[in-house]
Amino acid sequence: MAALARWCVRNRLAAVLLWLLAFGGVAAAAAVTGTAYSNDYQVPGTESGKAGELLQKGFPDLGGAAGTVVWHTEAGSVRAADVEQTMTRTLHAIEQLPGVATVVSPYDDQGAGQISEDGRTAYATVAFHDQAEDVGESEARAVVDTAEGAEADGLRVELGGTAIGLAEPAGGHLAEVVGVLVAAVVLFLAFGSLAASLLPIATALVGVGTAYAGIALLGHAMTVADFAPMLGTLIGLGVGIDYALFIVTRHRRGLKRGLSVTEAVTTAVATTGRAVVFAGATVCIALLGMLILRLGFLNGVAVAASLTVVLTVAASVTLLPALLSFIGMGALSRRERRRLAEHGPEPEVPTGFAARWSAFVERHPKKLAAVALAVITLLALPTLSLRLGTSDQGNNPESTTTRQAYDLLAEGFGPGVNGPLTLVTTLHGAEDRLAVDGLGGTLRATEGVAAVSPVTYDSGGHTAYLTVVPESAPQSASTSDLVDRLRTEVLPRAEAGTSLDVHVGGVTAGYDDFADVIVDKLPLFVGVVIGLGCVLLLLAFRSLGIPLKAAAMNVAAVAAAFGVVVAIFQWGWGSDLLGLGSAGPIEPFLPVIMVSVLFGLSMDYQVFLVSRMYEEWLETGDNRRAVRVGLAETSRVINSAAVIMIAVFLAFVLTGDRVIAMFGIALAAAVALDAFVLRTLLVPALMHLLGSANWWLPRWLDRHLPRISIEPPERRAGQENGAAARAGQENLAAVRAGQENVAAVRAE
């Protein structure tokens, strides 16, 4: 690391130009190739997956994405001649557009039932050739523009459906701008130097910008969700600014101690830079743990987020040293430079609130540990009611056409029409067909069913499907209960005595199946992530207590963060106030992604806090001093880093996107609890209570474990040699004291 830092300092212009060239090249390539994101939640082998495959095989025109054109008259009826003529012409134009397979009009026999009872609202279904993830934005935009062209006085037209959502404008980059501005203010207050406060931001922006473009290219090679770039930006800005903050803080400390700029940069990268690489590696390991789930949708998210972390770490240990060498002594404020010139180097002794807090924790470890545990437990309680499912377009901002279409359909036909279930089966004879023909009556008598469409057969009579409209909204728990009731009670009775095998598909069924798969694999995933993190900490700190405490703290942070998410998004506490729509279930992929990210971020603070304690332990062998000094010297920078991360994460609530807002609030809550409750309160309190047991490791295990060190090998060797020398001197002094006592006795 020291050699890398020296090269970046000596060749600082080349280092900066290489990064700018990489950023420009990847961005240009992404602009040329475009994006190819895919939100494919289907899992092969599930009930909904089989339903989709059968529908695609028997009815190719219906296997793709679906959209809805909804129109409403303020006065009169949608059956009026002028309205019918206008909309029929519009729907015919839509059917001729590229990418559109079929359009079912309410004015045709096939669309019977698509006009509300009051006659003021009607809808047409639009089927695309491709799945939603493959529908081009231009194709969706063409449908929207054509439909909205029919609007007139008294005639309102809105559009809904997943594919239509592609045409809605993105929220822009307000969140990133707000987050960066808040980070800049915090950094300036911490450093007092404008140049020093801008460098962490510049470093993070270059790393994140390169990763953002790289994720666009990655989408052409594997399945990458459309929220992956925003998630990568959210994580990258948070950890990127923090990593650079830690290195700049160590560099400034070196300058204050009288080191030259080159020596200070080299020392900062060789010490804190190693901790940054270690922390980044733990984040990547936690993220890549999603690969063990073997779900294509999550694989892309894991690789995309890991790519962002890797590039931000690389920028922190290469680009940042070059930039620090450019500004020279400008990393210090004017007052700090003037004091250094007048009084010379001075030892940096922890003072102020950090030192007082560290001493306070040392005096009251039991009481403070009890308070911290109570806070975490209280916040984690809502997690017990976590419900996974889909949030429908009723949660979209009220200004969007998808939300307007959703509301019109719910008012005119009931909320269930926004997420109908599709029942599909293959037929093997006349008995099967007779049973399917009678299935509609059985379904209409089923609790929770609002309407059932007539059975539709393919041209060969080998596949049939019918649509079931629930009484409740797609995201409602009642709809999920209906799916279970159909699969476990209603359909098995209808299939008895036949060769039928009816599969239930649809949006709610697909999300429920996806959630079930994730829940089944979640224990293995969490176990692997915790295990790998513990192994890394075990190797770094040569202790059993440190990794076990870290695992417990990470679980606590995740549980409390999910409690906050459940309270806001599932219970609806403040979700409307934040502009995030009404209460609804938690997205099924959120737990896996959040566990990965939160475990990685929690490990960051553990590494930076305990590495300083470990350094002091190696030098003195005094646990109380090690914990007190480590907390006093790192708490200020950890708290500053936490404030920056919280600001960046909360800023993403401004996107108005429910999924991204979930990530932002969960990450902000976890970082706040981790920094201000766990790492600066509960962890040091427990370490005071455990004493030297914190650093215990069986000798036989110590002999067999490979040795890795966060501190440079030569520095650690020096610390160990120094500790041994001091121990030897103490023993020699004891021997001499004993000899003097013997001599005194003889003299008497």
Order of alpha helices (4+ residues) and beta strands (2+ residues): alpha-alpha-alpha-beta-alpha-beta-beta-alpha-beta-alpha-alpha-alpha-alpha-alpha-alpha-alpha-alpha-alpha-alpha-alpha-beta-alpha-alpha-beta-beta-beta-alpha-alpha-beta-alpha-alpha-alpha-alpha-alpha-alpha-alpha-alpha
